[in-house]
Amino acid sequence: MPDCSVDYSVSPRSREDLRNLAAEIRKVLDLEDVLYFPIVELLDVLEETLPGFTYSIIDDDELPANKHAETNVYTGEIRIKESVYEGARRGKGRDRMTIAHEFSHFMTLCFLGFKLSRTIGGGKPRTYEDPEWQAKCLAGELLIPHDLVRGMTADEVVEKCGVSMDAARYQLEVASRR
Ligand SMILES: [Zn+2]
């Protein structure tokens, strides 16, 4: 690697890396074998135990309609729309995944200090270097651990993991790949 890459350190995270990270997070939280990852209930615990992590619940009109939550990678704050927070609390899969997704941004970008490399010439980042891909992958593994859902149907995953049908199908498809 030439040192023209300045301070941007690229530490690519493959799906395998992110699976291991998800397993590590579950282990630390003593949730290794738990199918229903209590992401909402964990927010307060995380705020107390995870250095730099904070969250707030905001009015829905503070973010555009197509944005459900956001993570400030400079401050480590996750802002969640009230309707999304309430939906997640009631067990709505899509809202639970939104929060897991933002938490995953915090983990990969803030906590682990992983920064996206600037590609000289402005090319698109490779898949595994893309923060959105990383967050999607880590959140999927957190809520739907591939080793726990093996052999389940999508309906079972929806019910047991508390996720949307889309997420269940996607994760089962990914889990079946080799
Ligand atoms: Zn994202």
Backbone and ligand atoms as CSV (ligand in chain L), in Angstrom:
chain,resi,resn,atom,element,x,y,z
A,1,MET,N,N,0.858,-1.205,0.000
A,1,MET,CA,C,0.000,0.000,0.000
A,1,MET,C,C,0.886,1.245,0.000
A,2,PRO,N,N,0.854,2.068,-1.043
A,2,PRO,CA,C,1.656,3.301,-1.030
A,2,PRO,C,C,1.165,4.243,0.059
A,3,ASP,N,N,2.063,5.059,0.610
A,3,ASP,CA,C,1.604,5.885,1.719
A,3,ASP,C,C,0.895,7.154,1.265
A,4,CYS,N,N,0.525,7.227,-0.023
A,4,CYS,CA,C,-0.266,8.363,-0.479
A,4,CYS,C,C,-1.703,8.258,0.031
A,5,SER,N,N,-2.019,7.173,0.700
A,5,SER,CA,C,-3.378,7.027,1.219
A,5,SER,C,C,-3.574,7.812,2.514
A,6,VAL,N,N,-2.587,8.628,2.864
A,6,VAL,CA,C,-2.638,9.498,4.034
A,6,VAL,C,C,-3.063,8.723,5.281
A,7,ASP,N,N,-4.006,9.276,6.033
A,7,ASP,CA,C,-4.381,8.637,7.286
A,7,ASP,C,C,-5.536,7.654,7.149
A,8,TYR,N,N,-6.113,7.613,5.984
A,8,TYR,CA,C,-7.254,6.726,5.832
A,8,TYR,C,C,-6.797,5.282,5.827
A,9,SER,N,N,-7.071,4.601,6.884
A,9,SER,CA,C,-6.678,3.203,6.911
A,9,SER,C,C,-7.850,2.355,6.449
A,10,VAL,N,N,-7.602,1.525,5.518
A,10,VAL,CA,C,-8.659,0.657,5.016
A,10,VAL,C,C,-8.554,-0.686,5.722
A,11,SER,N,N,-9.566,-1.011,6.450
A,11,SER,CA,C,-9.577,-2.362,7.011
A,11,SER,C,C,-10.824,-3.060,6.495
A,12,PRO,N,N,-10.701,-3.702,5.384
A,12,PRO,CA,C,-11.862,-4.325,4.768
A,12,PRO,C,C,-12.512,-5.320,5.709
A,13,ARG,N,N,-13.809,-5.320,5.708
A,13,ARG,CA,C,-14.519,-6.271,6.547
A,13,ARG,C,C,-15.379,-7.143,5.662
A,14,SER,N,N,-15.012,-8.365,5.606
A,14,SER,CA,C,-15.782,-9.305,4.810
A,14,SER,C,C,-17.022,-9.700,5.604
A,15,ARG,N,N,-17.929,-10.422,4.953
A,15,ARG,CA,C,-19.101,-10.911,5.675
A,15,ARG,C,C,-18.664,-11.778,6.856
A,16,GLU,N,N,-17.595,-12.532,6.643
A,16,GLU,CA,C,-17.087,-13.380,7.726
A,16,GLU,C,C,-16.648,-12.521,8.923
A,17,ASP,N,N,-15.938,-11.442,8.659
A,17,ASP,CA,C,-15.508,-10.535,9.740
A,17,ASP,C,C,-16.719,-10.003,10.497
A,18,LEU,N,N,-17.739,-9.624,9.728
A,18,LEU,CA,C,-18.915,-9.007,10.346
A,18,LEU,C,C,-19.751,-10.041,11.099
A,19,ARG,N,N,-19.740,-11.260,10.608
A,19,ARG,CA,C,-20.403,-12.349,11.348
A,19,ARG,C,C,-19.707,-12.551,12.685
A,20,ASN,N,N,-18.387,-12.542,12.653
A,20,ASN,CA,C,-17.633,-12.716,13.893
A,20,ASN,C,C,-17.892,-11.568,14.852
A,21,LEU,N,N,-17.967,-10.370,14.302
A,21,LEU,CA,C,-18.243,-9.202,15.141
A,21,LEU,C,C,-19.630,-9.315,15.782
A,22,ALA,N,N,-20.615,-9.715,14.985
A,22,ALA,CA,C,-21.971,-9.880,15.528
A,22,ALA,C,C,-21.974,-10.928,16.637
A,23,ALA,N,N,-21.254,-12.030,16.409
A,23,ALA,CA,C,-21.196,-13.094,17.416
A,23,ALA,C,C,-20.520,-12.586,18.691
A,24,GLU,N,N,-19.494,-11.768,18.503
A,24,GLU,CA,C,-18.763,-11.194,19.633
A,24,GLU,C,C,-19.682,-10.270,20.452
A,25,ILE,N,N,-20.449,-9.431,19.759
A,25,ILE,CA,C,-21.370,-8.511,20.435
A,25,ILE,C,C,-22.417,-9.315,21.215
A,26,ARG,N,N,-22.961,-10.347,20.570
A,26,ARG,CA,C,-23.954,-11.186,21.255
A,26,ARG,C,C,-23.352,-11.876,22.473
A,27,LYS,N,N,-22.109,-12.289,22.356
A,27,LYS,CA,C,-21.449,-12.982,23.460
A,27,LYS,C,C,-21.256,-12.037,24.655
A,28,VAL,N,N,-20.757,-10.842,24.369
A,28,VAL,CA,C,-20.535,-9.855,25.424
A,28,VAL,C,C,-21.844,-9.547,26.159
A,29,LEU,N,N,-22.933,-9.541,25.405
A,29,LEU,CA,C,-24.241,-9.215,25.984
A,29,LEU,C,C,-24.949,-10.440,26.550
A,30,ASP,N,N,-24.271,-11.574,26.473
A,30,ASP,CA,C,-24.839,-12.822,26.971
A,30,ASP,C,C,-26.127,-13.186,26.221
A,31,LEU,N,N,-26.109,-12.974,24.911
A,31,LEU,CA,C,-27.289,-13.234,24.072
A,31,LEU,C,C,-26.958,-14.227,22.956
A,32,GLU,N,N,-25.968,-15.045,23.208
A,32,GLU,CA,C,-25.479,-15.937,22.154
A,32,GLU,C,C,-26.557,-16.809,21.505
A,33,ASP,N,N,-27.438,-17.356,22.324
A,33,ASP,CA,C,-28.424,-18.294,21.771
A,33,ASP,C,C,-29.828,-17.711,21.676
A,34,VAL,N,N,-29.911,-16.398,21.848
A,34,VAL,CA,C,-31.222,-15.758,21.851
A,34,VAL,C,C,-31.615,-15.362,20.435
A,35,LEU,N,N,-32.770,-15.847,19.990
A,35,LEU,CA,C,-33.192,-15.528,18.630
A,35,LEU,C,C,-33.706,-14.096,18.514
A,36,TYR,N,N,-34.435,-13.660,19.519
A,36,TYR,CA,C,-35.021,-12.313,19.452
A,36,TYR,C,C,-34.060,-11.309,20.092
A,37,PHE,N,N,-33.261,-10.653,19.258
A,37,PHE,CA,C,-32.261,-9.702,19.763
A,37,PHE,C,C,-32.976,-8.438,20.239
A,38,PRO,N,N,-32.871,-8.132,21.536
A,38,PRO,CA,C,-33.670,-7.018,22.080
A,38,PRO,C,C,-33.030,-5.661,21.821
A,39,ILE,N,N,-32.980,-5.266,20.583
A,39,ILE,CA,C,-32.233,-4.054,20.206
A,39,ILE,C,C,-32.750,-2.792,20.905
A,40,VAL,N,N,-34.062,-2.657,21.031
A,40,VAL,CA,C,-34.589,-1.434,21.658
A,40,VAL,C,C,-34.241,-1.395,23.145
A,41,GLU,N,N,-34.469,-2.525,23.796
A,41,GLU,CA,C,-34.203,-2.607,25.234
A,41,GLU,C,C,-32.718,-2.397,25.523
A,42,LEU,N,N,-31.882,-2.710,24.542
A,42,LEU,CA,C,-30.438,-2.604,24.761
A,42,LEU,C,C,-29.896,-1.188,24.645
A,43,LEU,N,N,-30.683,-0.303,24.050
A,43,LEU,CA,C,-30.153,1.041,23.801
A,43,LEU,C,C,-29.637,1.709,25.074
A,44,ASP,N,N,-30.397,1.593,26.151
A,44,ASP,CA,C,-29.963,2.214,27.411
A,44,ASP,C,C,-28.716,1.541,27.974
A,45,VAL,N,N,-28.664,0.224,27.851
A,45,VAL,CA,C,-27.490,-0.525,28.327
A,45,VAL,C,C,-26.258,-0.103,27.534
A,46,LEU,N,N,-26.438,-0.011,26.231
A,46,LEU,CA,C,-25.319,0.358,25.363
A,46,LEU,C,C,-24.830,1.766,25.685
A,47,GLU,N,N,-25.783,2.632,25.948
A,47,GLU,CA,C,-25.407,4.018,26.253
A,47,GLU,C,C,-24.542,4.078,27.513
A,48,GLU,N,N,-24.835,3.203,28.457
A,48,GLU,CA,C,-24.070,3.211,29.698
A,48,GLU,C,C,-22.740,2.488,29.600
A,49,THR,N,N,-22.684,1.502,28.715
A,49,THR,CA,C,-21.488,0.656,28.716
A,49,THR,C,C,-20.562,0.845,27.520
A,50,LEU,N,N,-21.080,1.401,26.450
A,50,LEU,CA,C,-20.280,1.506,25.233
A,50,LEU,C,C,-19.737,2.932,25.104
A,51,PRO,N,N,-18.432,3.108,25.240
A,51,PRO,CA,C,-17.871,4.458,25.203
A,51,PRO,C,C,-18.246,5.194,23.919
A,52,GLY,N,N,-18.766,6.386,24.070
A,52,GLY,CA,C,-19.067,7.226,22.914
A,52,GLY,C,C,-20.446,7.054,22.326
A,53,PHE,N,N,-21.188,6.054,22.795
A,53,PHE,CA,C,-22.503,5.804,22.198
A,53,PHE,C,C,-23.606,6.576,22.916
A,54,THR,N,N,-24.373,7.325,22.161
A,54,THR,CA,C,-25.575,7.956,22.720
A,54,THR,C,C,-26.697,7.834,21.687
A,55,TYR,N,N,-27.919,7.949,22.167
A,55,TYR,CA,C,-29.035,7.945,21.221
A,55,TYR,C,C,-30.092,8.922,21.701
A,56,SER,N,N,-30.877,9.389,20.758
A,56,SER,CA,C,-32.011,10.216,21.142
A,56,SER,C,C,-33.184,9.917,20.229
A,57,ILE,N,N,-34.362,10.189,20.761
A,57,ILE,CA,C,-35.591,9.979,20.010
A,57,ILE,C,C,-36.076,11.353,19.584
A,58,ILE,N,N,-36.296,11.510,18.310
A,58,ILE,CA,C,-36.613,12.830,17.770
A,58,ILE,C,C,-38.014,12.846,17.140
A,59,ASP,N,N,-38.535,14.053,16.984
A,59,ASP,CA,C,-39.820,14.192,16.294
A,59,ASP,C,C,-39.673,13.695,14.853
A,60,ASP,N,N,-40.715,13.086,14.366
A,60,ASP,CA,C,-40.655,12.548,13.009
A,60,ASP,C,C,-40.313,13.608,11.962
A,61,ASP,N,N,-40.751,14.842,12.180
A,61,ASP,CA,C,-40.511,15.852,11.136
A,61,ASP,C,C,-39.089,16.413,11.158
A,62,GLU,N,N,-38.259,15.899,12.048
A,62,GLU,CA,C,-36.865,16.360,12.055
A,62,GLU,C,C,-36.013,15.689,10.982
A,63,LEU,N,N,-36.529,14.629,10.416
A,63,LEU,CA,C,-35.822,13.955,9.317
A,63,LEU,C,C,-36.769,13.823,8.137
A,64,PRO,N,N,-36.224,13.776,6.913
A,64,PRO,CA,C,-37.082,13.595,5.738
A,64,PRO,C,C,-37.889,12.292,5.838
A,65,ALA,N,N,-38.978,12.244,5.094
A,65,ALA,CA,C,-39.894,11.098,5.171
A,65,ALA,C,C,-39.207,9.764,4.889
A,66,ASN,N,N,-38.237,9.771,3.971
A,66,ASN,CA,C,-37.604,8.495,3.599
A,66,ASN,C,C,-36.445,8.103,4.521
A,67,LYS,N,N,-36.208,8.919,5.545
A,67,LYS,CA,C,-35.114,8.617,6.475
A,67,LYS,C,C,-35.702,8.298,7.837
A,68,HIS,N,N,-35.361,7.141,8.368
A,68,HIS,CA,C,-35.997,6.685,9.604
A,68,HIS,C,C,-35.166,6.967,10.837
A,69,ALA,N,N,-33.872,7.046,10.627
A,69,ALA,CA,C,-32.953,7.310,11.728
A,69,ALA,C,C,-31.627,7.708,11.107
A,70,GLU,N,N,-30.719,8.231,11.924
A,70,GLU,CA,C,-29.407,8.555,11.378
A,70,GLU,C,C,-28.345,8.451,12.454
A,71,THR,N,N,-27.124,8.265,12.009
A,71,THR,CA,C,-25.997,8.171,12.931
A,71,THR,C,C,-25.010,9.270,12.598
A,72,ASN,N,N,-24.644,10.029,13.613
A,72,ASN,CA,C,-23.624,11.041,13.417
A,72,ASN,C,C,-22.276,10.396,13.729
A,73,VAL,N,N,-21.488,10.156,12.689
A,73,VAL,CA,C,-20.251,9.407,12.904
A,73,VAL,C,C,-19.192,10.247,13.628
A,74,TYR,N,N,-19.428,11.541,13.737
A,74,TYR,CA,C,-18.456,12.381,14.448
A,74,TYR,C,C,-18.743,12.420,15.943
A,75,THR,N,N,-20.035,12.412,16.306
A,75,THR,CA,C,-20.377,12.492,17.727
A,75,THR,C,C,-20.749,11.124,18.310
A,76,GLY,N,N,-21.037,10.163,17.459
A,76,GLY,CA,C,-21.445,8.847,17.938
A,76,GLY,C,C,-22.903,8.794,18.360
A,77,GLU,N,N,-23.657,9.828,17.976
A,77,GLU,CA,C,-25.068,9.863,18.369
A,77,GLU,C,C,-25.981,9.273,17.288
A,78,ILE,N,N,-26.877,8.425,17.754
A,78,ILE,CA,C,-27.898,7.873,16.869
A,78,ILE,C,C,-29.197,8.607,17.150
A,79,ARG,N,N,-29.834,9.104,16.112
A,79,ARG,CA,C,-31.121,9.794,16.277
A,79,ARG,C,C,-32.196,8.955,15.618
A,80,ILE,N,N,-33.210,8.647,16.377
A,80,ILE,CA,C,-34.264,7.749,15.895
A,80,ILE,C,C,-35.600,8.474,15.904
A,81,LYS,N,N,-36.314,8.400,14.802
A,81,LYS,CA,C,-37.653,8.999,14.765
A,81,LYS,C,C,-38.541,8.318,15.801
A,82,GLU,N,N,-39.384,9.124,16.412
A,82,GLU,CA,C,-40.255,8.592,17.459
A,82,GLU,C,C,-41.122,7.436,16.957
A,83,SER,N,N,-41.670,7.576,15.745
A,83,SER,CA,C,-42.550,6.513,15.223
A,83,SER,C,C,-41.766,5.211,15.007
A,84,VAL,N,N,-40.498,5.349,14.643
A,84,VAL,CA,C,-39.650,4.175,14.423
A,84,VAL,C,C,-39.319,3.510,15.767
A,85,TYR,N,N,-38.979,4.346,16.741
A,85,TYR,CA,C,-38.673,3.824,18.073
A,85,TYR,C,C,-39.880,3.080,18.645
A,86,GLU,N,N,-41.051,3.695,18.517
A,86,GLU,CA,C,-42.273,3.072,19.042
A,86,GLU,C,C,-42.603,1.786,18.287
A,87,GLY,N,N,-42.421,1.826,16.976
A,87,GLY,CA,C,-42.673,0.631,16.170
A,87,GLY,C,C,-41.748,-0.508,16.598
A,88,ALA,N,N,-40.486,-0.184,16.803
A,88,ALA,CA,C,-39.498,-1.191,17.199
A,88,ALA,C,C,-39.836,-1.761,18.574
A,89,ARG,N,N,-40.298,-0.875,19.446
A,89,ARG,CA,C,-40.663,-1.322,20.796
A,89,ARG,C,C,-41.829,-2.311,20.756
A,90,ARG,N,N,-42.711,-2.073,19.793
A,90,ARG,CA,C,-43.859,-2.985,19.639
A,90,ARG,C,C,-43.483,-4.234,18.847
A,91,GLY,N,N,-42.226,-4.303,18.379
A,91,GLY,CA,C,-41.770,-5.506,17.699
A,91,GLY,C,C,-41.841,-5.464,16.184
A,92,LYS,N,N,-42.077,-4.277,15.611
A,92,LYS,CA,C,-42.160,-4.183,14.154
A,92,LYS,C,C,-40.778,-4.426,13.532
A,93,GLY,N,N,-40.712,-5.453,12.702
A,93,GLY,CA,C,-39.431,-5.900,12.163
A,93,GLY,C,C,-38.626,-4.832,11.456
A,94,ARG,N,N,-39.276,-4.096,10.589
A,94,ARG,CA,C,-38.528,-3.105,9.820
A,94,ARG,C,C,-37.918,-2.048,10.732
A,95,ASP,N,N,-38.668,-1.641,11.747
A,95,ASP,CA,C,-38.164,-0.612,12.671
A,95,ASP,C,C,-37.046,-1.150,13.557
A,96,ARG,N,N,-37.173,-2.396,13.948
A,96,ARG,CA,C,-36.093,-3.011,14.732
A,96,ARG,C,C,-34.803,-3.061,13.912
A,97,MET,N,N,-34.957,-3.393,12.619
A,97,MET,CA,C,-33.786,-3.463,11.751
A,97,MET,C,C,-33.169,-2.081,11.542
A,98,THR,N,N,-34.023,-1.051,11.458
A,98,THR,CA,C,-33.505,0.314,11.305
A,98,THR,C,C,-32.572,0.661,12.461
A,99,ILE,N,N,-32.988,0.331,13.666
A,99,ILE,CA,C,-32.165,0.659,14.838
A,99,ILE,C,C,-30.890,-0.188,14.850
A,100,ALA,N,N,-31.032,-1.468,14.508
A,100,ALA,CA,C,-29.844,-2.335,14.437
A,100,ALA,C,C,-28.872,-1.821,13.372
A,101,HIS,N,N,-29.433,-1.290,12.294
A,101,HIS,CA,C,-28.609,-0.758,11.201
A,101,HIS,C,C,-27.798,0.451,11.685
A,102,GLU,N,N,-28.459,1.357,12.389
A,102,GLU,CA,C,-27.738,2.544,12.877
A,102,GLU,C,C,-26.701,2.147,13.928
A,103,PHE,N,N,-27.069,1.215,14.789
A,103,PHE,CA,C,-26.107,0.728,15.777
A,103,PHE,C,C,-24.893,0.112,15.061
A,104,SER,N,N,-25.156,-0.550,13.944
A,104,SER,CA,C,-24.065,-1.159,13.179
A,104,SER,C,C,-23.162,-0.101,12.562
A,105,HIS,N,N,-23.762,1.018,12.135
A,105,HIS,CA,C,-22.924,2.131,11.668
A,105,HIS,C,C,-22.028,2.604,12.808
A,106,PHE,N,N,-22.616,2.728,13.981
A,106,PHE,CA,C,-21.822,3.180,15.129
A,106,PHE,C,C,-20.662,2.216,15.367
A,107,MET,N,N,-20.953,0.924,15.358
A,107,MET,CA,C,-19.907,-0.061,15.645
A,107,MET,C,C,-18.786,-0.033,14.616
A,108,THR,N,N,-19.138,0.002,13.349
A,108,THR,CA,C,-18.102,-0.090,12.317
A,108,THR,C,C,-17.389,1.247,12.100
A,109,LEU,N,N,-18.135,2.352,12.177
A,109,LEU,CA,C,-17.517,3.638,11.850
A,109,LEU,C,C,-16.982,4.379,13.065
A,110,CYS,N,N,-17.680,4.298,14.184
A,110,CYS,CA,C,-17.267,5.064,15.358
A,110,CYS,C,C,-16.440,4.218,16.308
A,111,PHE,N,N,-17.017,3.129,16.739
A,111,PHE,CA,C,-16.370,2.343,17.786
A,111,PHE,C,C,-15.087,1.674,17.296
A,112,LEU,N,N,-15.150,1.076,16.123
A,112,LEU,CA,C,-13.971,0.395,15.611
A,112,LEU,C,C,-13.087,1.334,14.796
A,113,GLY,N,N,-13.541,2.568,14.644
A,113,GLY,CA,C,-12.724,3.573,13.971
A,113,GLY,C,C,-12.414,3.253,12.526
A,114,PHE,N,N,-13.266,2.476,11.930
A,114,PHE,CA,C,-13.025,2.139,10.524
A,114,PHE,C,C,-13.476,3.272,9.635
A,115,LYS,N,N,-12.575,3.714,8.805
A,115,LYS,CA,C,-12.927,4.794,7.889
A,115,LYS,C,C,-12.892,4.302,6.452
A,116,LEU,N,N,-13.794,4.847,5.697
A,116,LEU,CA,C,-13.838,4.526,4.281
A,116,LEU,C,C,-12.616,5.134,3.599
A,117,SER,N,N,-11.949,4.354,2.806
A,117,SER,CA,C,-10.793,4.890,2.093
A,117,SER,C,C,-11.275,5.807,0.978
A,118,ARG,N,N,-10.488,6.796,0.712
A,118,ARG,CA,C,-10.813,7.652,-0.428
A,118,ARG,C,C,-10.097,7.083,-1.630
A,119,THR,N,N,-10.881,6.649,-2.578
A,119,THR,CA,C,-10.267,6.084,-3.763
A,119,THR,C,C,-9.794,7.217,-4.643
A,120,ILE,N,N,-8.535,7.175,-4.984
A,120,ILE,CA,C,-8.010,8.235,-5.850
A,120,ILE,C,C,-8.713,8.134,-7.199
A,121,GLY,N,N,-9.218,9.267,-7.654
A,121,GLY,CA,C,-9.968,9.250,-8.898
A,121,GLY,C,C,-11.456,9.094,-8.662
A,122,GLY,N,N,-11.836,8.912,-7.399
A,122,GLY,CA,C,-13.243,8.929,-7.032
A,122,GLY,C,C,-14.056,7.727,-7.458
A,123,GLY,N,N,-13.442,6.582,-7.548
A,123,GLY,CA,C,-14.203,5.383,-7.906
A,123,GLY,C,C,-15.122,4.959,-6.780
A,124,LYS,N,N,-16.056,4.117,-7.090
A,124,LYS,CA,C,-16.951,3.599,-6.050
A,124,LYS,C,C,-16.200,2.638,-5.141
A,125,PRO,N,N,-16.512,2.655,-3.858
A,125,PRO,CA,C,-15.820,1.698,-2.981
A,125,PRO,C,C,-16.228,0.279,-3.329
A,126,ARG,N,N,-15.324,-0.644,-3.102
A,126,ARG,CA,C,-15.688,-2.038,-3.291
A,126,ARG,C,C,-16.743,-2.401,-2.254
A,127,THR,N,N,-17.515,-3.409,-2.578
A,127,THR,CA,C,-18.671,-3.729,-1.747
A,127,THR,C,C,-18.349,-3.771,-0.262
A,128,TYR,N,N,-17.336,-4.539,0.093
A,128,TYR,CA,C,-17.083,-4.727,1.514
A,128,TYR,C,C,-16.475,-3.509,2.193
A,129,GLU,N,N,-16.104,-2.497,1.396
A,129,GLU,CA,C,-15.589,-1.263,1.995
A,129,GLU,C,C,-16.696,-0.220,2.123
A,130,ASP,N,N,-17.867,-0.549,1.622
A,130,ASP,CA,C,-18.976,0.396,1.622
A,130,ASP,C,C,-19.662,0.368,2.998
A,131,PRO,N,N,-19.700,1.528,3.697
A,131,PRO,CA,C,-20.289,1.549,5.035
A,131,PRO,C,C,-21.742,1.081,5.054
A,132,GLU,N,N,-22.478,1.344,3.975
A,132,GLU,CA,C,-23.879,0.900,3.943
A,132,GLU,C,C,-23.958,-0.626,3.879
A,133,TRP,N,N,-23.104,-1.210,3.065
A,133,TRP,CA,C,-23.083,-2.671,2.989
A,133,TRP,C,C,-22.699,-3.262,4.342
A,134,GLN,N,N,-21.705,-2.671,4.982
A,134,GLN,CA,C,-21.251,-3.176,6.284
A,134,GLN,C,C,-22.360,-3.115,7.325
A,135,ALA,N,N,-23.081,-1.976,7.335
A,135,ALA,CA,C,-24.146,-1.811,8.332
A,135,ALA,C,C,-25.266,-2.813,8.055
A,136,LYS,N,N,-25.594,-2.984,6.790
A,136,LYS,CA,C,-26.656,-3.915,6.429
A,136,LYS,C,C,-26.270,-5.341,6.833
A,137,CYS,N,N,-25.036,-5.679,6.557
A,137,CYS,CA,C,-24.546,-7.020,6.855
A,137,CYS,C,C,-24.491,-7.270,8.366
A,138,LEU,N,N,-23.925,-6.321,9.107
A,138,LEU,CA,C,-23.801,-6.507,10.553
A,138,LEU,C,C,-25.175,-6.537,11.221
A,139,ALA,N,N,-26.067,-5.639,10.807
A,139,ALA,CA,C,-27.411,-5.605,11.392
A,139,ALA,C,C,-28.156,-6.905,11.100
A,140,GLY,N,N,-27.998,-7.413,9.888
A,140,GLY,CA,C,-28.636,-8.672,9.518
A,140,GLY,C,C,-28.142,-9.812,10.397
A,141,GLU,N,N,-26.842,-9.860,10.631
A,141,GLU,CA,C,-26.274,-10.932,11.455
A,141,GLU,C,C,-26.659,-10.781,12.924
A,142,LEU,N,N,-26.807,-9.535,13.374
A,142,LEU,CA,C,-27.193,-9.315,14.772
A,142,LEU,C,C,-28.603,-9.801,15.033
A,143,LEU,N,N,-29.523,-9.432,14.142
A,143,LEU,CA,C,-30.926,-9.799,14.352
A,143,LEU,C,C,-31.229,-11.212,13.859
A,144,ILE,N,N,-30.462,-11.666,12.875
A,144,ILE,CA,C,-30.734,-12.987,12.286
A,144,ILE,C,C,-29.418,-13.759,12.166
A,145,PRO,N,N,-28.905,-14.290,13.280
A,145,PRO,CA,C,-27.611,-14.980,13.221
A,145,PRO,C,C,-27.705,-16.221,12.333
A,146,HIS,N,N,-26.820,-16.293,11.357
A,146,HIS,CA,C,-26.931,-17.365,10.345
A,146,HIS,C,C,-26.909,-18.756,10.968
A,147,ASP,N,N,-26.129,-18.911,12.055
A,147,ASP,CA,C,-26.015,-20.255,12.628
A,147,ASP,C,C,-27.250,-20.662,13.436
A,148,LEU,N,N,-28.018,-19.681,13.897
A,148,LEU,CA,C,-29.215,-20.005,14.682
A,148,LEU,C,C,-30.447,-20.245,13.818
A,149,VAL,N,N,-30.451,-19.690,12.607
A,149,VAL,CA,C,-31.657,-19.800,11.772
A,149,VAL,C,C,-31.542,-20.887,10.703
A,150,ARG,N,N,-30.421,-21.577,10.721
A,150,ARG,CA,C,-30.219,-22.633,9.732
A,150,ARG,C,C,-31.379,-23.641,9.783
A,151,GLY,N,N,-31.946,-23.925,8.637
A,151,GLY,CA,C,-33.027,-24.900,8.571
A,151,GLY,C,C,-34.420,-24.329,8.824
A,152,MET,N,N,-34.485,-23.056,9.198
A,152,MET,CA,C,-35.804,-22.454,9.452
A,152,MET,C,C,-36.432,-21.974,8.138
A,153,THR,N,N,-37.744,-21.828,8.152
A,153,THR,CA,C,-38.418,-21.195,7.019
A,153,THR,C,C,-38.416,-19.683,7.263
A,154,ALA,N,N,-38.700,-18.918,6.211
A,154,ALA,CA,C,-38.739,-17.464,6.338
A,154,ALA,C,C,-39.795,-17.045,7.366
A,155,ASP,N,N,-40.928,-17.738,7.370
A,155,ASP,CA,C,-41.986,-17.417,8.338
A,155,ASP,C,C,-41.499,-17.588,9.774
A,156,GLU,N,N,-40.761,-18.647,10.004
A,156,GLU,CA,C,-40.238,-18.887,11.353
A,156,GLU,C,C,-39.249,-17.802,11.753
A,157,VAL,N,N,-38.406,-17.403,10.802
A,157,VAL,CA,C,-37.415,-16.363,11.091
A,157,VAL,C,C,-38.123,-15.050,11.427
A,158,VAL,N,N,-39.161,-14.720,10.650
A,158,VAL,CA,C,-39.932,-13.499,10.901
A,158,VAL,C,C,-40.448,-13.501,12.339
A,159,GLU,N,N,-41.030,-14.622,12.705
A,159,GLU,CA,C,-41.660,-14.713,14.016
A,159,GLU,C,C,-40.648,-14.762,15.157
A,160,LYS,N,N,-39.649,-15.614,15.012
A,160,LYS,CA,C,-38.713,-15.822,16.120
A,160,LYS,C,C,-37.690,-14.693,16.271
A,161,CYS,N,N,-37.269,-14.114,15.155
A,161,CYS,CA,C,-36.241,-13.068,15.234
A,161,CYS,C,C,-36.846,-11.659,15.273
A,162,GLY,N,N,-38.125,-11.551,14.972
A,162,GLY,CA,C,-38.749,-10.222,14.992
A,162,GLY,C,C,-38.240,-9.328,13.872
A,163,VAL,N,N,-38.246,-9.865,12.668
A,163,VAL,CA,C,-37.773,-9.106,11.509
A,163,VAL,C,C,-38.822,-9.136,10.400
A,164,SER,N,N,-38.602,-8.318,9.369
A,164,SER,CA,C,-39.543,-8.292,8.250
A,164,SER,C,C,-39.330,-9.524,7.376
A,165,MET,N,N,-40.319,-9.823,6.548
A,165,MET,CA,C,-40.208,-10.953,5.627
A,165,MET,C,C,-39.044,-10.732,4.653
A,166,ASP,N,N,-38.890,-9.502,4.184
A,166,ASP,CA,C,-37.775,-9.205,3.265
A,166,ASP,C,C,-36.432,-9.529,3.908
A,167,ALA,N,N,-36.270,-9.098,5.153
A,167,ALA,CA,C,-35.001,-9.326,5.850
A,167,ALA,C,C,-34.775,-10.817,6.080
A,168,ALA,N,N,-35.838,-11.510,6.452
A,168,ALA,CA,C,-35.725,-12.951,6.714
A,168,ALA,C,C,-35.303,-13.692,5.446
A,169,ARG,N,N,-35.961,-13.358,4.340
A,169,ARG,CA,C,-35.648,-14.032,3.077
A,169,ARG,C,C,-34.218,-13.728,2.645
A,170,TYR,N,N,-33.848,-12.467,2.756
A,170,TYR,CA,C,-32.504,-12.064,2.350
A,170,TYR,C,C,-31.448,-12.809,3.168
A,171,GLN,N,N,-31.661,-12.839,4.470
A,171,GLN,CA,C,-30.647,-13.441,5.341
A,171,GLN,C,C,-30.585,-14.966,5.145
A,172,LEU,N,N,-31.712,-15.575,4.911
A,172,LEU,CA,C,-31.695,-17.021,4.655
A,172,LEU,C,C,-30.966,-17.326,3.342
A,173,GLU,N,N,-31.180,-16.442,2.386
A,173,GLU,CA,C,-30.527,-16.630,1.086
A,173,GLU,C,C,-29.009,-16.500,1.260
A,174,VAL,N,N,-28.602,-15.483,2.013
A,174,VAL,CA,C,-27.177,-15.246,2.276
A,174,VAL,C,C,-26.575,-16.423,3.062
A,175,ALA,N,N,-27.333,-16.897,4.049
A,175,ALA,CA,C,-26.839,-17.974,4.895
A,175,ALA,C,C,-26.649,-19.280,4.102
A,176,SER,N,N,-27.412,-19.425,3.033
A,176,SER,CA,C,-27.325,-20.654,2.250
A,176,SER,C,C,-26.157,-20.630,1.252
A,177,ARG,N,N,-25.605,-19.414,1.042
A,177,ARG,CA,C,-24.467,-19.308,0.114
A,177,ARG,C,C,-23.211,-19.851,0.770
A,178,ARG,N,N,-22.346,-20.312,-0.064
A,178,ARG,CA,C,-21.053,-20.774,0.483
A,178,ARG,C,C,-19.929,-20.060,-0.191
L,1,ZN,ZN,ZN,-27.033,3.272,6.711
